[in-house]
């Protein structure tokens, strides 16, 4: 029976997508998220969110409605569920940064993020002299776990998840435990770039959602 390892605990509906395709599943959380206290700005006009975790951290403070710019469909949905107005959503951080440069060059922003975040947005905003304040609202730590078996595919949802898997599954010769035919199915290009450091068998989902990653894994394993 085909077997998949997910580096993120899945919901019941997400699990069924694999199990209904007769693919067995092992799952764990390759990273741990911890919300941290932060000083809430007195006036937030334009807010940038690149993850659902940042939204959850900020929304616990019950802030007023902001003009939000975000990365990812799930991040957008979570913002709207919390009464926030989403001005622009893109699939990738670099696309959002480019949009802000072209359309909001004279505005200022609060960028809510974790301690491990991609550098695209801060670097592009700085290069174009766009005012922003970066506020760390959660911490990501690796949660390595060793697996004494091979999988037909490993599902990855962040570069940190890739690093955590590799840290927990590297042999005595410092070679990551990607068996020859194991596919690394990644949620986007940034995660895929990290996976390509360790294996050539990298596949990218069609959209940046967990469901799309699962669908891609089923498609390549069942063809």
SEVEXRO-981729 format. One line per field, with one value per residue: residue number from 1; residue in three letters; x, y, z of N, C-alpha, C, O in turn. Coordinates in nm, 2 decimals. Example, Ala and Ser with C-alpha at 12.3 -4.5 7.8 and 13.67 -1.06 7.14 Angstrom:
num <- [1/2]
residu <- [ALA/SER]
nx <- [1.32/1.28]
ny <- [-0.57/-0.22]
nz <- [0.78/0.71]
cax <- [1.23/1.37]
cay <- [-0.45/-0.11]
caz <- [0.78/0.71]
cx <- [1.32/1.29]
cy <- [-0.33/0.00]
cz <- [0.78/0.79]
ox <- [1.42/1.34]
oy <- [-0.33/0.11]
oz <- [0.85/0.80]
***
This chain:
num <- [1/2/3/4/5/6/7/8/9/10/11/12/13/14/15/16/17/18/19/20/21/22/23/24/25/26/27/28/29/30/31/32/33/34/35/36/37/38/39/40/41/42/43/44/45/46/47/48/49/50/51/52/53/54/55/56/57/58/59/60/61/62/63/64/65/66/67/68/69/70/71/72/73/74/75/76/77/78/79/80/81/82/83/84/85/86/87/88/89/90/91/92/93/94/95/96/97/98/99/100/101/102/103/104/105/106/107/108/109/110/111/112/113/114/115/116/117/118/119/120/121/122/123/124/125/126/127/128/129/130/131/132/133/134/135/136/137/138/139/140/141/142/143/144/145/146/147/148/149/150/151/152/153/154/155/156/157/158/159/160/161/162/163/164/165/166/167/168/169/170/171/172/173/174/175/176/177/178/179/180/181/182/183/184/185/186/187/188/189/190/191/192/193/194/195/196/197/198/199/200/201/202/203/204/205/206/207/208/209/210/211/212/213/214/215/216/217/218/219/220/221/222/223]
residu <- [UNK/UNK/UNK/UNK/UNK/UNK/UNK/UNK/UNK/UNK/UNK/UNK/UNK/UNK/UNK/UNK/UNK/UNK/UNK/UNK/UNK/UNK/UNK/UNK/UNK/UNK/UNK/UNK/UNK/UNK/UNK/UNK/UNK/UNK/UNK/UNK/UNK/UNK/UNK/UNK/UNK/UNK/UNK/UNK/UNK/UNK/UNK/UNK/UNK/UNK/UNK/UNK/UNK/UNK/UNK/UNK/UNK/UNK/UNK/UNK/UNK/UNK/UNK/UNK/UNK/UNK/UNK/UNK/UNK/UNK/UNK/UNK/UNK/UNK/UNK/UNK/UNK/UNK/UNK/UNK/UNK/UNK/UNK/UNK/UNK/UNK/UNK/UNK/UNK/UNK/UNK/UNK/UNK/UNK/UNK/UNK/UNK/UNK/UNK/UNK/UNK/UNK/UNK/UNK/UNK/UNK/UNK/UNK/UNK/UNK/UNK/UNK/UNK/UNK/UNK/UNK/UNK/UNK/UNK/UNK/UNK/UNK/UNK/UNK/UNK/UNK/UNK/UNK/UNK/UNK/UNK/UNK/UNK/UNK/UNK/UNK/UNK/UNK/UNK/UNK/UNK/UNK/UNK/UNK/UNK/UNK/UNK/UNK/UNK/UNK/UNK/UNK/UNK/UNK/UNK/UNK/UNK/UNK/UNK/UNK/UNK/UNK/UNK/UNK/UNK/UNK/UNK/UNK/UNK/UNK/UNK/UNK/UNK/UNK/UNK/UNK/UNK/UNK/UNK/UNK/UNK/UNK/UNK/UNK/UNK/UNK/UNK/UNK/UNK/UNK/UNK/UNK/UNK/UNK/UNK/UNK/UNK/UNK/UNK/UNK/UNK/UNK/UNK/UNK/UNK/UNK/UNK/UNK/UNK/UNK/UNK/UNK/UNK/UNK/UNK/UNK/UNK/UNK/UNK/UNK/UNK/UNK/UNK]
nx <- [0.08/0.05/0.22/0.21/0.38/0.28/0.40/0.25/-0.02/-0.33/-0.67/-0.98/-1.13/-0.93/-0.76/-0.92/-0.91/-0.67/-0.70/-0.93/-0.83/-0.69/-0.44/-0.21/-0.15/0.08/0.13/0.25/0.34/0.58/0.68/0.66/0.44/0.44/0.26/0.35/0.38/0.32/0.37/0.09/0.03/-0.09/-0.24/-0.35/-0.34/-0.29/-0.23/-0.01/-0.02/0.13/0.07/-0.16/-0.11/-0.01/-0.23/-0.41/-0.27/-0.27/-0.55/-0.64/-0.62/-0.83/-0.85/-0.95/-1.12/-0.91/-0.72/-0.63/-0.36/-0.26/-0.11/-0.20/-0.50/-0.63/-0.54/-0.66/-0.93/-0.95/-0.90/-1.12/-1.32/-1.28/-1.38/-1.22/-1.10/-1.00/-0.78/-0.60/-0.50/-0.24/-0.07/0.19/0.46/0.64/0.49/0.30/0.45/0.55/0.31/0.24/0.44/0.38/0.12/0.08/0.28/0.31/0.20/0.20/0.28/0.20/0.37/0.29/0.43/0.62/0.91/1.07/1.07/1.01/1.22/1.14/0.92/1.00/1.26/1.20/1.02/1.19/1.39/1.24/1.17/0.94/0.74/0.74/0.65/0.79/0.64/0.69/0.49/0.46/0.64/0.84/0.95/1.16/1.05/1.19/1.16/1.24/1.20/1.17/1.14/1.05/0.88/0.64/0.58/0.64/0.48/0.51/0.49/0.61/0.92/1.05/0.94/1.05/1.32/1.31/1.22/1.44/1.64/1.57/1.59/1.84/2.12/2.42/2.62/2.56/2.36/2.05/1.74/1.59/1.45/1.53/1.30/1.12/0.89/0.90/0.65/0.54/0.41/0.45/0.66/0.87/0.89/0.96/1.21/1.37/1.34/1.47/1.73/1.80/1.69/1.61/1.36/1.12/0.80/0.55/0.26/-0.06/-0.19/-0.16/-0.25/-0.34/-0.51/-0.46/-0.19/-0.23/-0.39/-0.21/-0.02/-0.17/-0.23/0.02/0.11/-0.08/-0.08]
ny <- [-0.12/0.22/0.49/0.79/1.06/1.32/1.64/1.79/1.80/1.68/1.78/1.60/1.59/1.64/1.42/1.22/1.25/1.13/0.87/0.77/0.74/0.51/0.53/0.51/0.70/0.88/1.11/1.42/1.71/1.90/2.14/2.37/2.62/2.92/3.17/3.50/3.78/4.11/4.46/4.64/4.85/5.19/5.29/5.12/5.12/5.00/4.66/4.39/4.04/3.73/3.47/3.23/3.19/3.44/3.60/3.48/3.53/3.81/3.87/3.79/4.01/4.16/4.38/4.68/4.72/4.67/4.77/4.52/4.33/4.03/3.70/3.41/3.20/3.09/3.25/3.49/3.42/3.37/3.62/3.77/3.63/3.73/3.98/4.16/4.38/4.28/4.39/4.31/3.99/3.76/3.48/3.44/3.58/3.75/3.84/3.99/4.19/4.32/4.42/4.61/4.79/4.89/5.00/5.12/5.30/5.53/5.48/5.35/5.07/4.80/4.51/4.20/3.92/3.60/3.47/3.34/3.42/3.48/3.68/3.84/4.05/4.25/4.32/4.41/4.62/4.80/4.85/5.01/5.23/5.23/5.29/5.09/4.89/4.62/4.36/4.11/3.84/3.57/3.26/3.03/2.70/2.42/2.08/1.81/1.47/1.13/0.88/0.54/0.42/0.41/0.64/0.69/0.94/1.27/1.52/1.87/2.19/2.42/2.60/2.57/2.33/2.15/2.17/2.08/1.81/1.71/1.75/1.56/1.33/1.24/1.05/0.88/0.96/1.21/1.24/1.33/1.15/1.08/0.85/0.69/0.70/0.86/1.12/1.47/1.66/1.98/2.29/2.53/2.75/2.85/2.67/2.45/2.52/2.50/2.22/2.12/2.14/1.90/1.69/1.57/1.50/1.67/1.81/2.05/2.19/2.28/2.49/2.71/2.56/2.33/2.12/2.12/2.03/1.77/1.67/1.68/1.50/1.26/1.24/1.21/0.98/0.79/0.77]
nz <- [0.00/-0.08/0.08/0.27/0.42/0.62/0.71/0.87/1.10/0.98/0.89/0.95/0.71/0.52/0.57/0.47/0.19/0.12/0.23/0.11/-0.14/-0.11/0.01/0.26/0.57/0.76/1.01/1.15/1.35/1.22/1.29/1.57/1.69/1.87/2.02/2.08/2.32/2.23/2.16/2.09/1.82/1.83/1.62/1.35/1.02/0.76/0.72/0.69/0.63/0.62/0.69/0.84/1.11/1.20/1.17/1.36/1.60/1.61/1.59/1.84/2.00/1.94/1.76/1.57/1.26/0.98/0.69/0.50/0.36/0.22/0.21/0.05/0.02/0.24/0.45/0.38/0.41/0.68/0.79/0.69/0.82/1.06/1.05/0.90/0.64/0.33/0.11/-0.09/-0.20/-0.26/-0.41/-0.34/-0.14/-0.27/-0.48/-0.36/-0.24/-0.48/-0.57/-0.37/-0.41/-0.66/-0.63/-0.38/-0.29/-0.14/0.10/0.44/0.65/0.87/0.94/1.03/1.17/1.19/1.38/1.20/0.89/0.54/0.34/0.14/0.14/0.34/0.23/-0.03/0.02/0.16/-0.03/-0.20/-0.05/0.11/0.38/0.67/0.96/1.13/1.31/1.54/1.61/1.66/1.74/1.56/1.60/1.54/1.52/1.53/1.42/1.41/1.16/1.10/0.85/0.50/0.28/0.02/-0.05/0.08/0.25/0.24/0.40/0.45/0.44/0.69/0.78/0.61/0.68/0.94/0.91/0.77/0.96/1.16/1.02/0.92/0.82/0.95/0.78/0.73/0.53/0.41/0.47/0.22/0.04/-0.27/-0.45/-0.32/-0.32/-0.27/-0.19/-0.23/-0.09/-0.22/-0.42/-0.26/-0.04/-0.20/-0.30/-0.08/-0.03/-0.26/-0.20/-0.09/-0.23/-0.56/-0.64/-0.64/-0.62/-0.70/-0.56/-0.72/-0.61/-0.33/-0.09/0.16/0.08/-0.20/-0.20/-0.11/-0.31/-0.53/-0.45/-0.45/-0.72/-0.85/-0.73/-0.80/-1.07]
cax <- [0.00/0.12/0.22/0.25/0.41/0.25/0.47/0.15/-0.14/-0.44/-0.81/-1.05/-1.16/-0.80/-0.71/-1.00/-0.86/-0.57/-0.75/-1.02/-0.75/-0.62/-0.31/-0.20/-0.10/0.14/0.13/0.30/0.37/0.72/0.72/0.58/0.41/0.41/0.23/0.43/0.32/0.37/0.30/-0.01/0.03/-0.21/-0.31/-0.31/-0.42/-0.26/-0.16/0.04/-0.01/0.17/0.04/-0.27/-0.06/0.00/-0.37/-0.46/-0.20/-0.32/-0.69/-0.67/-0.62/-0.96/-0.83/-1.05/-1.11/-0.79/-0.71/-0.53/-0.29/-0.22/-0.06/-0.27/-0.64/-0.67/-0.51/-0.76/-1.06/-0.94/-0.91/-1.26/-1.40/-1.27/-1.43/-1.12/-1.12/-0.88/-0.76/-0.53/-0.44/-0.16/-0.03/0.33/0.50/0.71/0.39/0.24/0.55/0.55/0.18/0.25/0.53/0.31/-0.01/0.07/0.41/0.31/0.14/0.28/0.23/0.25/0.39/0.28/0.50/0.69/1.05/1.13/0.98/1.09/1.28/1.09/0.85/1.09/1.37/1.15/0.97/1.31/1.45/1.15/1.15/0.80/0.75/0.67/0.70/0.78/0.61/0.69/0.38/0.47/0.77/0.84/1.06/1.16/1.01/1.24/1.12/1.30/1.12/1.25/1.08/1.05/0.75/0.63/0.58/0.64/0.41/0.58/0.40/0.69/1.07/1.09/0.90/1.16/1.45/1.28/1.22/1.58/1.72/1.53/1.61/1.97/2.20/2.55/2.70/2.50/2.28/1.90/1.67/1.50/1.47/1.54/1.18/1.03/0.86/0.87/0.54/0.56/0.29/0.48/0.80/0.97/0.91/1.02/1.35/1.43/1.34/1.56/1.87/1.82/1.64/1.57/1.22/1.04/0.68/0.49/0.11/-0.11/-0.23/-0.09/-0.34/-0.31/-0.58/-0.39/-0.08/-0.28/-0.44/-0.10/0.04/-0.26/-0.22/0.15/0.13/-0.18/-0.08]
cay <- [0.00/0.35/0.55/0.93/1.13/1.47/1.72/1.88/1.72/1.72/1.77/1.48/1.60/1.63/1.28/1.13/1.27/1.03/0.74/0.73/0.70/0.39/0.57/0.52/0.83/0.90/1.26/1.48/1.85/1.92/2.26/2.42/2.76/2.98/3.31/3.58/3.91/4.22/4.59/4.67/4.99/5.26/5.31/5.03/5.14/4.90/4.55/4.28/3.91/3.62/3.34/3.22/3.21/3.58/3.64/3.43/3.60/3.95/3.88/3.77/4.14/4.23/4.51/4.73/4.68/4.73/4.74/4.41/4.27/3.90/3.59/3.28/3.20/3.06/3.37/3.58/3.37/3.39/3.77/3.81/3.57/3.81/4.11/4.25/4.40/4.23/4.47/4.23/3.86/3.70/3.34/3.44/3.71/3.84/3.90/4.10/4.31/4.39/4.49/4.72/4.89/4.95/5.06/5.18/5.34/5.64/5.43/5.29/4.94/4.71/4.37/4.10/3.80/3.52/3.49/3.28/3.46/3.50/3.82/3.92/4.17/4.36/4.37/4.49/4.75/4.88/4.90/5.11/5.33/5.22/5.28/4.98/4.84/4.47/4.32/3.96/3.80/3.43/3.20/2.89/2.62/2.29/1.97/1.70/1.33/1.03/0.77/0.42/0.36/0.50/0.68/0.72/1.09/1.35/1.65/1.98/2.31/2.54/2.57/2.52/2.19/2.07/2.17/1.99/1.67/1.67/1.74/1.44/1.21/1.24/0.94/0.90/1.02/1.35/1.24/1.33/1.03/1.08/0.73/0.72/0.73/0.94/1.25/1.58/1.74/2.11/2.38/2.65/2.75/2.88/2.55/2.36/2.56/2.44/2.08/2.09/2.13/1.77/1.59/1.62/1.45/1.77/1.84/2.17/2.18/2.38/2.61/2.71/2.51/2.19/2.03/2.11/1.95/1.63/1.63/1.66/1.37/1.15/1.24/1.16/0.84/0.70/0.77]
caz <- [0.00/-0.09/0.21/0.27/0.55/0.63/0.81/0.94/1.13/0.89/0.94/0.91/0.56/0.45/0.57/0.38/0.06/0.10/0.27/0.00/-0.26/-0.07/0.05/0.41/0.61/0.89/1.02/1.27/1.33/1.21/1.36/1.68/1.69/2.00/2.01/2.18/2.35/2.15/2.18/1.99/1.77/1.86/1.50/1.24/0.90/0.66/0.78/0.61/0.69/0.53/0.74/0.93/1.25/1.23/1.19/1.49/1.70/1.61/1.62/1.98/2.06/1.91/1.70/1.48/1.12/0.91/0.54/0.51/0.25/0.27/0.12/0.07/0.03/0.38/0.53/0.35/0.46/0.83/0.81/0.66/0.92/1.18/1.02/0.84/0.50/0.26/-0.01/-0.19/-0.17/-0.36/-0.37/-0.28/-0.07/-0.36/-0.56/-0.27/-0.23/-0.60/-0.58/-0.28/-0.47/-0.77/-0.60/-0.25/-0.26/-0.05/0.22/0.54/0.68/0.98/0.89/1.14/1.12/1.29/1.39/1.08/0.78/0.42/0.34/0.02/0.16/0.40/0.14/-0.14/0.07/0.19/-0.16/-0.26/0.05/0.16/0.53/0.74/1.09/1.14/1.44/1.56/1.69/1.70/1.71/1.50/1.64/1.47/1.61/1.45/1.46/1.32/1.11/1.06/0.73/0.38/0.24/-0.12/-0.06/0.21/0.22/0.31/0.40/0.48/0.45/0.82/0.79/0.54/0.77/1.06/0.86/0.74/1.09/1.23/0.94/0.85/0.86/1.01/0.68/0.71/0.41/0.45/0.44/0.11/-0.04/-0.41/-0.52/-0.24/-0.37/-0.18/-0.25/-0.16/-0.10/-0.31/-0.47/-0.15/0.02/-0.30/-0.31/0.04/-0.05/-0.36/-0.14/-0.04/-0.32/-0.69/-0.66/-0.58/-0.69/-0.64/-0.57/-0.81/-0.53/-0.19/0.01/0.21/-0.01/-0.32/-0.18/-0.10/-0.45/-0.61/-0.40/-0.50/-0.86/-0.89/-0.68/-0.86/-1.22]
cx <- [0.09/0.11/0.28/0.28/0.37/0.33/0.38/0.03/-0.26/-0.57/-0.87/-1.08/-1.04/-0.75/-0.79/-0.97/-0.76/-0.63/-0.85/-0.95/-0.66/-0.47/-0.30/-0.13/-0.04/0.16/0.19/0.33/0.52/0.77/0.62/0.56/0.37/0.38/0.31/0.36/0.39/0.30/0.21/0.00/-0.10/-0.30/-0.26/-0.40/-0.41/-0.18/-0.13/0.04/0.03/0.14/-0.09/-0.23/-0.05/-0.14/-0.43/-0.40/-0.26/-0.47/-0.73/-0.67/-0.75/-0.94/-0.94/-1.02/-0.99/-0.81/-0.59/-0.48/-0.23/-0.17/-0.14/-0.42/-0.69/-0.65/-0.62/-0.89/-1.06/-0.96/-1.05/-1.35/-1.40/-1.30/-1.33/-1.14/-0.99/-0.88/-0.70/-0.48/-0.36/-0.12/0.11/0.37/0.56/0.60/0.32/0.33/0.55/0.42/0.18/0.33/0.46/0.19/-0.01/0.21/0.42/0.24/0.24/0.21/0.28/0.25/0.39/0.33/0.56/0.84/1.13/1.03/1.07/1.12/1.22/1.02/0.93/1.19/1.31/1.09/1.08/1.37/1.37/1.10/1.00/0.81/0.67/0.73/0.68/0.75/0.60/0.58/0.37/0.61/0.75/0.96/1.05/1.12/1.06/1.19/1.18/1.20/1.20/1.19/1.08/0.90/0.75/0.63/0.58/0.58/0.48/0.50/0.48/0.84/1.11/1.05/1.00/1.28/1.43/1.28/1.37/1.67/1.69/1.56/1.73/2.06/2.34/2.65/2.65/2.42/2.13/1.84/1.56/1.53/1.46/1.41/1.08/1.01/0.84/0.77/0.52/0.44/0.32/0.62/0.90/1.00/0.99/1.17/1.43/1.45/1.45/1.71/1.90/1.77/1.60/1.42/1.13/0.92/0.61/0.34/0.06/-0.16/-0.17/-0.19/-0.31/-0.38/-0.52/-0.26/-0.12/-0.32/-0.32/-0.03/-0.04/-0.24/-0.09/0.17/0.04/-0.17/-0.01]
cy <- [0.12/0.42/0.69/0.98/1.27/1.53/1.82/1.79/1.78/1.71/1.64/1.48/1.58/1.49/1.19/1.14/1.16/0.89/0.69/0.69/0.57/0.42/0.58/0.65/0.82/1.06/1.30/1.63/1.87/2.05/2.30/2.57/2.81/3.12/3.38/3.72/4.01/4.35/4.63/4.82/5.06/5.28/5.22/5.06/5.03/4.78/4.44/4.15/3.81/3.48/3.35/3.24/3.35/3.64/3.60/3.50/3.74/3.96/3.85/3.90/4.22/4.37/4.56/4.69/4.75/4.71/4.64/4.36/4.14/3.81/3.47/3.30/3.18/3.17/3.47/3.54/3.40/3.54/3.81/3.75/3.66/3.96/4.21/4.26/4.37/4.31/4.39/4.10/3.81/3.56/3.34/3.58/3.81/3.91/4.02/4.22/4.39/4.47/4.62/4.83/4.96/5.04/5.13/5.24/5.45/5.60/5.37/5.16/4.88/4.57/4.28/3.97/3.71/3.54/3.44/3.32/3.49/3.65/3.90/4.05/4.28/4.41/4.46/4.62/4.85/4.94/5.01/5.22/5.34/5.20/5.16/4.95/4.69/4.44/4.17/3.92/3.65/3.38/3.06/2.82/2.48/2.18/1.84/1.56/1.24/0.92/0.66/0.35/0.46/0.53/0.71/0.87/1.15/1.48/1.76/2.11/2.44/2.50/2.52/2.37/2.10/2.06/2.08/1.84/1.62/1.66/1.61/1.31/1.22/1.13/0.98/0.97/1.16/1.36/1.24/1.20/1.04/0.96/0.77/0.77/0.82/1.08/1.35/1.67/1.87/2.21/2.50/2.65/2.78/2.75/2.45/2.40/2.50/2.29/2.04/2.09/1.99/1.66/1.65/1.58/1.55/1.81/1.96/2.16/2.29/2.50/2.60/2.68/2.37/2.09/2.01/2.02/1.80/1.59/1.60/1.53/1.25/1.13/1.17/1.01/0.74/0.69/0.65]
cz <- [0.00/0.05/0.20/0.41/0.54/0.74/0.88/0.97/1.04/0.96/0.89/0.76/0.48/0.45/0.48/0.24/0.02/0.12/0.16/-0.13/-0.23/-0.05/0.20/0.45/0.75/0.90/1.15/1.24/1.33/1.27/1.47/1.67/1.83/1.98/2.12/2.20/2.26/2.18/2.06/1.95/1.80/1.74/1.39/1.12/0.80/0.73/0.68/0.69/0.59/0.58/0.83/1.07/1.29/1.25/1.32/1.60/1.72/1.65/1.77/2.06/2.03/1.86/1.61/1.34/1.05/0.76/0.54/0.37/0.29/0.16/0.15/0.09/0.17/0.47/0.51/0.41/0.61/0.86/0.79/0.77/1.05/1.15/0.95/0.69/0.42/0.12/-0.13/-0.13/-0.29/-0.31/-0.30/-0.23/-0.17/-0.45/-0.49/-0.26/-0.36/-0.62/-0.49/-0.34/-0.58/-0.74/-0.47/-0.20/-0.16/0.09/0.32/0.59/0.81/0.93/1.01/1.09/1.23/1.29/1.27/0.96/0.66/0.41/0.22/0.05/0.23/0.30/0.03/-0.10/0.10/0.07/-0.22/-0.17/0.09/0.31/0.58/0.87/1.10/1.29/1.45/1.65/1.72/1.67/1.66/1.55/1.57/1.57/1.54/1.51/1.36/1.28/1.05/0.95/0.62/0.35/0.09/-0.15/0.07/0.17/0.31/0.29/0.43/0.47/0.58/0.84/0.72/0.62/0.89/1.02/0.84/0.87/1.16/1.15/0.85/0.90/0.91/0.91/0.64/0.58/0.45/0.40/0.34/0.03/-0.19/-0.48/-0.44/-0.30/-0.26/-0.24/-0.16/-0.19/-0.19/-0.34/-0.36/-0.08/-0.07/-0.31/-0.19/0.02/-0.16/-0.32/-0.10/-0.13/-0.45/-0.72/-0.59/-0.67/-0.62/-0.66/-0.66/-0.74/-0.40/-0.08/0.04/0.12/-0.14/-0.32/-0.18/-0.24/-0.54/-0.58/-0.46/-0.65/-0.91/-0.84/-0.75/-1.01/-1.27]
ox <- [0.19/0.01/0.37/0.21/0.42/0.32/0.43/-0.01/-0.28/-0.59/-0.81/-1.06/-1.04/-0.70/-0.73/-0.99/-0.75/-0.60/-0.85/-1.01/-0.57/-0.38/-0.38/-0.05/-0.09/0.20/0.17/0.33/0.58/0.89/0.50/0.66/0.29/0.46/0.32/0.28/0.51/0.18/0.26/-0.01/-0.21/-0.42/-0.15/-0.52/-0.51/-0.07/-0.21/0.10/-0.02/0.18/-0.12/-0.31/-0.09/-0.16/-0.48/-0.47/-0.28/-0.51/-0.84/-0.72/-0.76/-1.00/-1.03/-0.92/-0.98/-0.89/-0.48/-0.56/-0.15/-0.19/-0.14/-0.47/-0.79/-0.73/-0.67/-0.96/-1.16/-1.02/-1.11/-1.45/-1.49/-1.26/-1.36/-1.20/-0.89/-0.96/-0.74/-0.42/-0.41/-0.13/0.14/0.31/0.54/0.62/0.29/0.28/0.55/0.42/0.14/0.30/0.47/0.16/-0.11/0.25/0.52/0.23/0.35/0.09/0.39/0.15/0.49/0.29/0.55/0.89/1.24/0.93/1.19/1.05/1.25/1.06/0.94/1.21/1.37/1.10/1.07/1.40/1.43/1.01/0.95/0.88/0.56/0.85/0.57/0.82/0.52/0.58/0.29/0.69/0.67/1.08/0.94/1.16/0.97/1.17/1.18/1.12/1.29/1.19/1.11/0.81/0.85/0.67/0.53/0.62/0.49/0.45/0.42/0.87/1.20/1.12/1.03/1.33/1.52/1.34/1.41/1.75/1.78/1.56/1.73/2.07/2.37/2.74/2.69/2.41/2.09/1.87/1.45/1.63/1.41/1.41/0.97/1.11/0.77/0.80/0.50/0.39/0.23/0.70/1.01/1.11/1.08/1.25/1.54/1.55/1.51/1.79/2.02/1.82/1.56/1.36/1.06/0.94/0.60/0.29/0.13/-0.16/-0.12/-0.22/-0.24/-0.33/-0.52/-0.23/-0.05/-0.29/-0.33/0.01/0.02/-0.23/-0.09/0.24/0.07/-0.24/0.00]
oy <- [0.13/0.41/0.72/0.94/1.34/1.49/1.91/1.72/1.90/1.65/1.57/1.37/1.52/1.44/1.10/1.05/1.11/0.80/0.57/0.63/0.54/0.34/0.66/0.70/0.76/1.12/1.24/1.67/1.86/2.06/2.25/2.64/2.75/3.20/3.33/3.76/4.00/4.35/4.64/4.91/5.00/5.30/5.24/5.03/4.98/4.81/4.41/4.14/3.81/3.39/3.45/3.30/3.39/3.72/3.69/3.54/3.79/4.05/3.89/3.91/4.33/4.47/4.47/4.63/4.87/4.63/4.67/4.36/4.14/3.83/3.42/3.38/3.24/3.20/3.54/3.63/3.44/3.57/3.89/3.81/3.66/4.05/4.33/4.17/4.43/4.29/4.40/4.10/3.82/3.53/3.26/3.68/3.93/4.03/4.12/4.33/4.51/4.59/4.72/4.95/5.09/5.13/5.21/5.22/5.46/5.69/5.34/5.16/4.92/4.52/4.28/3.91/3.75/3.62/3.48/3.25/3.52/3.73/4.02/4.15/4.39/4.53/4.56/4.72/4.97/5.06/5.10/5.30/5.45/5.11/5.14/4.98/4.65/4.48/4.10/3.97/3.60/3.43/2.99/2.87/2.43/2.19/1.76/1.54/1.26/0.87/0.68/0.22/0.58/0.45/0.74/0.91/1.10/1.55/1.75/2.14/2.54/2.38/2.43/2.30/1.99/1.95/2.01/1.76/1.51/1.56/1.55/1.20/1.20/1.12/1.10/1.03/1.22/1.46/1.15/1.15/1.01/0.95/0.87/0.86/0.84/1.15/1.32/1.74/1.86/2.20/2.57/2.56/2.72/2.72/2.37/2.31/2.46/2.23/1.93/2.04/1.95/1.54/1.77/1.64/1.51/1.83/1.96/2.13/2.39/2.61/2.49/2.76/2.30/1.99/1.90/1.95/1.72/1.47/1.51/1.46/1.16/1.02/1.09/0.94/0.62/0.61/0.63]
oz <- [0.07/0.11/0.13/0.50/0.45/0.85/0.95/0.89/1.03/1.06/0.81/0.69/0.37/0.35/0.41/0.16/-0.09/0.04/0.13/-0.21/-0.30/-0.08/0.26/0.37/0.84/0.80/1.26/1.13/1.44/1.30/1.47/1.64/1.89/1.93/2.23/2.11/2.24/2.23/1.95/2.03/1.79/1.75/1.33/1.13/0.76/0.78/0.59/0.79/0.47/0.51/0.88/1.15/1.40/1.34/1.39/1.70/1.83/1.72/1.81/2.17/2.08/1.91/1.57/1.31/1.06/0.72/0.57/0.27/0.39/0.04/0.27/0.16/0.21/0.57/0.60/0.47/0.67/0.96/0.88/0.80/1.13/1.23/0.95/0.63/0.45/0.04/-0.24/-0.03/-0.40/-0.20/-0.22/-0.27/-0.17/-0.49/-0.54/-0.27/-0.36/-0.67/-0.54/-0.33/-0.60/-0.80/-0.44/-0.08/-0.09/0.17/0.28/0.59/0.86/0.88/1.09/1.00/1.35/1.21/1.24/0.94/0.67/0.47/0.21/0.00/0.18/0.30/-0.01/-0.17/0.08/0.06/-0.29/-0.19/0.11/0.36/0.54/0.90/1.08/1.37/1.39/1.77/1.80/1.59/1.70/1.54/1.55/1.69/1.49/1.63/1.24/1.37/0.97/0.95/0.64/0.38/0.03/-0.25/0.17/0.08/0.43/0.18/0.43/0.49/0.59/0.91/0.77/0.64/0.93/1.09/0.88/0.88/1.23/1.21/0.73/1.03/0.92/0.95/0.54/0.52/0.53/0.29/0.38/-0.04/-0.22/-0.56/-0.48/-0.33/-0.16/-0.34/-0.04/-0.30/-0.23/-0.30/-0.37/-0.05/-0.03/-0.32/-0.21/0.05/-0.15/-0.39/-0.09/-0.12/-0.46/-0.81/-0.49/-0.79/-0.50/-0.77/-0.69/-0.80/-0.35/0.01/-0.04/0.08/-0.20/-0.41/-0.24/-0.28/-0.62/-0.66/-0.51/-0.70/-1.00/-0.91/-0.76/-1.08/-1.39]
***
